[in-house]
Amino acid sequence: MRDSVKILIILSFSFLILELQNRLEGIIPVSGLLAIMSMGIVIKQKYEILAVRLAVKYNKLWVAAEVFLFVLVGATVDLKYAVTAGAFAVLLVIGALCFRMIGVAICMIKTKLTKKERLFCMVAYTPKATVQAAIGAIPLTMGLSCGQLVLTVAVLSILITAPFGAICIDNLYTKLLEK
């Protein structure tokens, strides 16, 4: 059986598990996402060669899924909220990035990395996009009054951090890292 067919079977089974979770809600607590992750772990443990081949296929599939994700999030954003959120939202994102960089620095205290390498790691962890795009609209779909604001800040964080991270990584790796 081709790996592409195996991917389709695994995806179908994953969707089935998620639907099972929805159907059993209130009857038996089931986490479909944990079940799917467990399935992946078992495949990796039992048949690592297959897991590596499937990972290559999933990475190719993710390229297309990422486009859909970002297009759908972009289509959901109301630019009026971006203007009203304004400077406060930008300051919030910058403040959160500072805390994130401090957290990365703390995590690397006992490592053997040089100060330059640590600085590069701190900068390399600043870009945020996929998670914000994936969960930014959840409060909006739940009907929460803050939903539009949460989505707007999530999109602003993508628009600020992705270019910042890409530019910094591209310009600093030669200056901060050694072979």
C-alpha positions in Angstrom: 0.0 0.0 0.0 1.4 3.4 -0.9 2.2 6.0 1.8 -0.3 8.4 0.3 -3.1 5.9 0.8 -1.9 5.3 4.4 -2.1 9.1 5.0 -5.6 9.1 3.7 -6.6 6.2 6.0 -4.9 7.9 9.0 -6.6 11.2 8.2 -10.0 9.5 7.8 -9.6 7.7 11.1 -8.5 10.9 12.8 -11.7 12.7 11.6 -13.7 9.7 12.7 -12.2 9.9 16.2 -13.0 13.7 16.4 -16.6 13.0 15.4 -16.7 10.2 18.0 -15.6 12.8 20.6 -18.4 15.1 19.5 -21.0 12.3 19.6 -19.9 11.1 23.1 -19.8 14.6 24.6 -21.7 14.5 27.9 -21.8 10.7 27.9 -18.1 9.6 28.1 -15.3 12.1 28.2 -13.1 11.4 25.2 -10.3 13.6 23.8 -10.0 13.0 20.1 -6.8 15.0 19.8 -5.1 12.9 22.5 -6.2 9.8 20.7 -4.8 11.0 17.4 -1.5 12.0 19.1 -1.4 8.5 20.7 -1.9 6.9 17.4 1.1 8.9 16.0 3.2 7.9 19.0 2.4 4.2 18.5 3.2 4.4 14.8 6.6 6.0 15.7 7.3 3.4 18.4 6.3 0.3 16.4 7.4 1.3 12.9 9.8 4.2 12.8 10.7 3.9 9.2 7.0 4.3 8.2 6.7 7.2 10.7 9.6 9.1 8.9 8.0 8.5 5.5 4.6 9.6 6.7 6.1 12.7 8.3 7.5 13.7 4.9 4.0 13.3 3.4 2.4 15.3 6.2 4.9 18.1 5.8 3.9 18.4 2.1 0.2 18.3 3.1 0.8 21.0 5.7 2.0 23.4 3.1 -1.5 23.5 1.5 -3.3 23.4 4.9 -1.3 26.4 6.1 -2.4 28.4 3.1 -6.1 27.6 3.9 -5.6 28.4 7.5 -4.1 31.9 6.9 -6.5 32.8 4.2 -9.5 31.9 6.4 -8.1 33.8 9.3 -7.4 36.8 7.1 -10.9 36.7 5.7 -12.3 36.8 9.3 -10.5 39.9 10.5 -12.4 43.1 10.6 -10.0 46.0 9.9 -12.1 48.4 12.0 -11.2 46.4 15.1 -7.5 46.6 14.1 -7.7 50.4 14.0 -9.5 50.6 17.4 -7.2 48.1 19.0 -4.3 50.2 17.7 -1.3 51.0 19.9 -2.5 49.1 22.9 -2.6 45.8 20.9 0.9 46.5 19.4 2.3 47.2 22.9 0.7 44.1 24.2 2.4 42.0 21.5 5.7 43.7 22.0 5.4 43.2 25.8 4.5 39.5 25.3 7.6 39.0 23.0 9.8 40.6 25.7 8.5 38.1 28.3 8.9 35.3 25.8 12.5 36.3 25.1 13.2 36.5 28.9 11.7 33.0 29.2 13.9 31.6 26.5 17.0 33.2 28.2 16.0 31.6 31.5 15.6 28.2 29.9 19.2 28.5 28.5 20.9 29.4 31.7 22.6 26.0 32.2 23.4 25.3 28.6 26.8 25.4 27.0 25.7 28.0 24.4 27.7 31.2 24.1 26.0 34.6 24.7 25.7 35.2 21.0 24.1 31.8 20.5 21.7 32.5 23.3 20.8 35.9 21.8 20.1 34.2 18.5 17.8 31.6 20.2 15.9 34.4 21.9 15.4 36.2 18.5 14.6 32.9 16.7 11.7 32.2 19.1 10.0 35.5 18.5 8.0 34.7 15.3 4.5 33.6 16.1 2.0 32.6 13.4 0.5 29.2 13.1 -0.8 28.8 16.6 -2.2 32.3 16.6 -3.9 31.7 13.3 -5.3 28.4 14.4 -6.7 29.5 17.8 -7.2 33.2 17.3 -10.7 32.9 16.0 -11.9 30.4 18.6 -13.4 33.1 21.0 -15.1 34.7 18.0 -16.7 31.4 16.9 -17.8 30.8 20.6 -19.7 34.1 20.4 -17.6 35.7 23.2 -17.8 39.5 23.2 -14.0 39.7 23.2 -13.7 37.4 20.2 -13.1 40.0 17.5 -10.5 41.7 19.7 -8.7 38.4 20.4 -8.6 37.6 16.7 -7.3 41.1 15.8 -4.5 40.8 18.4 -3.7 37.3 17.1 -3.4 38.6 13.5 -1.4 41.7 14.6 1.0 39.4 16.4 1.5 37.5 13.2 2.0 40.7 11.2 4.5 42.0 13.7 6.4 38.9 14.8 6.7 36.9 11.5 8.6 39.6 9.5 10.6 40.7 12.6 11.7 37.2 13.2 12.5 36.4 9.6 14.5 39.6 9.1 16.4 39.1 12.4 17.1 35.5 11.8 18.3 36.1 8.2 20.5 39.0 9.2 21.9 37.7 12.5 22.7 34.1 12.0 26.0 34.8 10.3 27.0 37.3 13.1 25.8 35.3 16.1 26.4 31.6 15.1 29.5 29.7 14.3 29.9 26.4 12.6 
